[in-house]
Amino acid sequence: MISGCDLMVTTNMIKIDSEILKNIKEIAEKDNITETKLINQMLKIALELKRKKENKIPEHLIMNPNRKPDPKLTEELIGSIEVKEDFDTKKAIAEARGIK
């Protein structure tokens, strides 16, 4: 087991480049760990990086990423929309998140 994780032996025929396996073997020997443990650690890191990249807001959606919000502009926007009824922000956020 790797630090509390369950290992699963797969029967899938996964094809891995022989150079990659050679490099993994060298690194595992150097770090004095098993190749399986090294591969699992590398895959875990790669998956975390992939998730972080996918969750990042795309640069083109950010109005101006190189500056801090302008307090004067924010102040001007407050109250700029008029509605007929009072609006409960907390309630709207809770509804959007599915919280009751």
C-alpha positions as protocol buffer text, in pm:
chain_id: "A"
residue {
  index: 1
  type: MET
  ca { x: 0 y: 0 z: 0 }
}
residue {
  index: 2
  type: ILE
  ca { x: 104 y: 355 z: -66 }
}
residue {
  index: 3
  type: SER
  ca { x: 38 y: 586 z: 227 }
}
residue {
  index: 4
  type: GLY
  ca { x: -311 y: 459 z: 303 }
}
residue {
  index: 5
  type: CYS
  ca { x: -419 y: 412 z: -60 }
}
residue {
  index: 6
  type: ASP
  ca { x: -562 y: 87 z: -190 }
}
residue {
  index: 7
  type: LEU
  ca { x: -376 y: -58 z: -485 }
}
residue {
  index: 8
  type: MET
  ca { x: -557 y: -221 z: -772 }
}
residue {
  index: 9
  type: VAL
  ca { x: -394 y: -465 z: -1010 }
}
residue {
  index: 10
  type: THR
  ca { x: -522 y: -401 z: -1359 }
}
residue {
  index: 11
  type: THR
  ca { x: -557 y: -655 z: -1636 }
}
residue {
  index: 12
  type: ASN
  ca { x: -562 y: -388 z: -1906 }
}
residue {
  index: 13
  type: MET
  ca { x: -274 y: -399 z: -2147 }
}
residue {
  index: 14
  type: ILE
  ca { x: -133 y: -49 z: -2105 }
}
residue {
  index: 15
  type: LYS
  ca { x: 140 y: 29 z: -2357 }
}
residue {
  index: 16
  type: ILE
  ca { x: 414 y: 251 z: -2219 }
}
residue {
  index: 17
  type: ASP
  ca { x: 713 y: 377 z: -2413 }
}
residue {
  index: 18
  type: SER
  ca { x: 1023 y: 175 z: -2326 }
}
residue {
  index: 19
  type: GLU
  ca { x: 1228 y: 494 z: -2273 }
}
residue {
  index: 20
  type: ILE
  ca { x: 977 y: 614 z: -2014 }
}
residue {
  index: 21
  type: LEU
  ca { x: 997 y: 281 z: -1830 }
}
residue {
  index: 22
  type: LYS
  ca { x: 1376 y: 297 z: -1841 }
}
residue {
  index: 23
  type: ASN
  ca { x: 1371 y: 647 z: -1691 }
}
residue {
  index: 24
  type: ILE
  ca { x: 1122 y: 538 z: -1424 }
}
residue {
  index: 25
  type: LYS
  ca { x: 1344 y: 245 z: -1331 }
}
residue {
  index: 26
  type: GLU
  ca { x: 1649 y: 473 z: -1299 }
}
residue {
  index: 27
  type: ILE
  ca { x: 1463 y: 728 z: -1085 }
}
residue {
  index: 28
  type: ALA
  ca { x: 1313 y: 457 z: -864 }
}
residue {
  index: 29
  type: GLU
  ca { x: 1655 y: 302 z: -804 }
}
residue {
  index: 30
  type: LYS
  ca { x: 1805 y: 643 z: -730 }
}
residue {
  index: 31
  type: ASP
  ca { x: 1525 y: 730 z: -483 }
}
residue {
  index: 32
  type: ASN
  ca { x: 1527 y: 375 z: -340 }
}
residue {
  index: 33
  type: ILE
  ca { x: 1155 y: 316 z: -398 }
}
residue {
  index: 34
  type: THR
  ca { x: 960 y: 71 z: -611 }
}
residue {
  index: 35
  type: GLU
  ca { x: 869 y: 155 z: -968 }
}
residue {
  index: 36
  type: THR
  ca { x: 501 y: 109 z: -883 }
}
residue {
  index: 37
  type: LYS
  ca { x: 521 y: 361 z: -601 }
}
residue {
  index: 38
  type: LEU
  ca { x: 704 y: 610 z: -824 }
}
residue {
  index: 39
  type: ILE
  ca { x: 451 y: 572 z: -1108 }
}
residue {
  index: 40
  type: ASN
  ca { x: 161 y: 621 z: -865 }
}
residue {
  index: 41
  type: GLN
  ca { x: 324 y: 935 z: -719 }
}
residue {
  index: 42
  type: MET
  ca { x: 389 y: 1076 z: -1067 }
}
residue {
  index: 43
  type: LEU
  ca { x: 34 y: 1005 z: -1184 }
}
residue {
  index: 44
  type: LYS
  ca { x: -110 y: 1164 z: -870 }
}
residue {
  index: 45
  type: ILE
  ca { x: 95 y: 1483 z: -927 }
}
residue {
  index: 46
  type: ALA
  ca { x: 1 y: 1493 z: -1295 }
}
residue {
  index: 47
  type: LEU
  ca { x: -370 y: 1455 z: -1216 }
}
residue {
  index: 48
  type: GLU
  ca { x: -357 y: 1734 z: -955 }
}
residue {
  index: 49
  type: LEU
  ca { x: -183 y: 1966 z: -1203 }
}
residue {
  index: 50
  type: LYS
  ca { x: -440 y: 1881 z: -1471 }
}
residue {
  index: 51
  type: ARG
  ca { x: -727 y: 1955 z: -1229 }
}
residue {
  index: 52
  type: LYS
  ca { x: -573 y: 2289 z: -1129 }
}
residue {
  index: 53
  type: LYS
  ca { x: -529 y: 2384 z: -1494 }
}
residue {
  index: 54
  type: GLU
  ca { x: -890 y: 2292 z: -1574 }
}
residue {
  index: 55
  type: ASN
  ca { x: -1024 y: 2489 z: -1276 }
}
residue {
  index: 56
  type: LYS
  ca { x: -828 y: 2802 z: -1362 }
}
residue {
  index: 57
  type: ILE
  ca { x: -1032 y: 3091 z: -1502 }
}
residue {
  index: 58
  type: PRO
  ca { x: -934 y: 3142 z: -1866 }
}
residue {
  index: 59
  type: GLU
  ca { x: -728 y: 3457 z: -1916 }
}
residue {
  index: 60
  type: HIS
  ca { x: -965 y: 3596 z: -2181 }
}
residue {
  index: 61
  type: LEU
  ca { x: -1249 y: 3602 z: -1926 }
}
residue {
  index: 62
  type: ILE
  ca { x: -1060 y: 3829 z: -1688 }
}
residue {
  index: 63
  type: MET
  ca { x: -1130 y: 4195 z: -1768 }
}
residue {
  index: 64
  type: ASN
  ca { x: -787 y: 4325 z: -1673 }
}
residue {
  index: 65
  type: PRO
  ca { x: -568 y: 4072 z: -1491 }
}
residue {
  index: 66
  type: ASN
  ca { x: -280 y: 4316 z: -1436 }
}
residue {
  index: 67
  type: ARG
  ca { x: -454 y: 4561 z: -1204 }
}
residue {
  index: 68
  type: LYS
  ca { x: -635 y: 4567 z: -876 }
}
residue {
  index: 69
  type: PRO
  ca { x: -1007 y: 4654 z: -869 }
}
residue {
  index: 70
  type: ASP
  ca { x: -1075 y: 5027 z: -882 }
}
residue {
  index: 71
  type: PRO
  ca { x: -1266 y: 5123 z: -564 }
}
residue {
  index: 72
  type: LYS
  ca { x: -1425 y: 5424 z: -739 }
}
residue {
  index: 73
  type: LEU
  ca { x: -1560 y: 5206 z: -1021 }
}
residue {
  index: 74
  type: THR
  ca { x: -1692 y: 4956 z: -769 }
}
residue {
  index: 75
  type: GLU
  ca { x: -1862 y: 5237 z: -574 }
}
residue {
  index: 76
  type: GLU
  ca { x: -2026 y: 5364 z: -894 }
}
residue {
  index: 77
  type: LEU
  ca { x: -2163 y: 5019 z: -974 }
}
residue {
  index: 78
  type: ILE
  ca { x: -2325 y: 4978 z: -632 }
}
residue {
  index: 79
  type: GLY
  ca { x: -2692 y: 5062 z: -662 }
}
residue {
  index: 80
  type: SER
  ca { x: -2671 y: 5123 z: -1037 }
}
residue {
  index: 81
  type: ILE
  ca { x: -2944 y: 4868 z: -1105 }
}
residue {
  index: 82
  type: GLU
  ca { x: -3292 y: 4950 z: -983 }
}
residue {
  index: 83
  type: VAL
  ca { x: -3548 y: 4679 z: -914 }
}
residue {
  index: 84
  type: LYS
  ca { x: -3911 y: 4692 z: -809 }
}
residue {
  index: 85
  type: GLU
  ca { x: -3868 y: 4460 z: -510 }
}
residue {
  index: 86
  type: ASP
  ca { x: -3595 y: 4425 z: -250 }
}
residue {
  index: 87
  type: PHE
  ca { x: -3334 y: 4166 z: -341 }
}
residue {
  index: 88
  type: ASP
  ca { x: -3188 y: 3930 z: -79 }
}
residue {
  index: 89
  type: THR
  ca { x: -2834 y: 3849 z: -196 }
}
residue {
  index: 90
  type: LYS
  ca { x: -2773 y: 3579 z: 66 }
}
residue {
  index: 91
  type: LYS
  ca { x: -3093 y: 3401 z: -32 }
}
residue {
  index: 92
  type: ALA
  ca { x: -3007 y: 3417 z: -403 }
}
residue {
  index: 93
  type: ILE
  ca { x: -2657 y: 3277 z: -345 }
}
residue {
  index: 94
  type: ALA
  ca { x: -2797 y: 2998 z: -127 }
}
residue {
  index: 95
  type: GLU
  ca { x: -3050 y: 2909 z: -397 }
}
residue {
  index: 96
  type: ALA
  ca { x: -2783 y: 2909 z: -666 }
}
residue {
  index: 97
  type: ARG
  ca { x: -2566 y: 2676 z: -457 }
}
residue {
  index: 98
  type: GLY
  ca { x: -2859 y: 2453 z: -371 }
}
residue {
  index: 99
  type: ILE
  ca { x: -2849 y: 2537 z: 0 }
}
residue {
  index: 100
  type: LYS
  ca { x: -3176 y: 2566 z: 186 }
}
